[in-house]
Amino acid sequence: MTKDQLVREIAAGTGQTQAATDLFLRKMREVLTKALATGERVEIQQFGSFSVVETKARVGNNPRTRESITIPAGRKVKFTVSKVLKDELFGAK
């Protein structure tokens, strides 16, 4: 699903205009980005949570040359799906 499709679906389901829905999504992304940049964890009830995790430096392989390369330490965004969403998608176990 593309952003435009998402905007259309949400706008139709809420009765809001597509412009208002697009603005909401842009602001939501902005707020999430600021929170994650400062190291905050963002939790959306019944959806999941976003957090930033540190990755360690490690050795990998260049797939073209098959040479070993060092992949530097870094940071990445981690998404953890909520139990409610997981159950809706895959059934309760």
For each residue, the residues with C-beta under 8 A, 3 or more apart:
1: 5 6 9
2: 5 6
3: 6 7 25
4: 7 8
5: 1 2 8 9
6: 1 2 3 9 10 25
7: 3 4 10 11 18 21 22 25
8: 4 5 11 12 18
9: 1 5 6 12 13
10: 6 7 13 14 16 21 25
11: 7 8 14 15 16 17 18 20 21
12: 8 9
13: 9 10
14: 10 11 21
15: 11
16: 10 11 20 21 24
17: 11 20 21
18: 7 8 11 21 22
19: 22 23
20: 11 16 17 23 24
21: 7 10 11 14 16 17 18 24 25
22: 7 18 19 25 26
23: 19 20 26 27
24: 16 20 21 27 28
25: 3 6 7 10 21 22 28 29
26: 22 23 29 30
27: 23 24 30 31
28: 24 25 31 32
29: 25 26 32 33
30: 26 27 33 34
31: 27 28 34 35
32: 28 29 35 36 42 50
33: 29 30 36 37
34: 30 31 37 38
35: 31 32 38 40 42
36: 32 33 39 40 42 50 51 52 77
37: 33 34
38: 34 35
39: 36 52
40: 35 36
41: 49 50 51
42: 32 35 36 49 50 51
43: 48 49 50
44: 47 48 49 82
45: 82
46: 82 84 85
47: 44 81 82 84 85
48: 43 44 79 80 81 82 85
49: 41 42 43 44 79 80 82
50: 32 36 41 42 43 77 78 79
51: 36 41 42 77 78 80
52: 36 39 75 76 77 78
53: 75 76 77 78
54: 73 74 75
55: 58 73 74 75 76
56: 73
57: 70 71 72 73
58: 55 70 71
59: 68 69 70 71
60: 68 69 70 71
61: 66 67 68 69
62: 65 66 67 68 69
63: 66
64:
65: 62
66: 61 62 63
67: 61 62
68: 59 60 61 62
69: 59 60 61 62
70: 57 58 59 60
71: 57 58 59 60
72: 57
73: 54 55 56 57
74: 54 55
75: 52 53 54 55
76: 52 53 55
77: 36 50 51 52 53
78: 50 51 52 53
79: 48 49 50
80: 48 49 51
81: 47 48 85 86 89
82: 44 45 46 47 48 49 85 86
83: 86 87
84: 46 47 87 88
85: 46 47 48 81 82 88 89
86: 81 82 83 89 90
87: 83 84 90 91 92
88: 84 85
89: 81 85 86
90: 86 87 93
91: 87
92: 87
93: 90
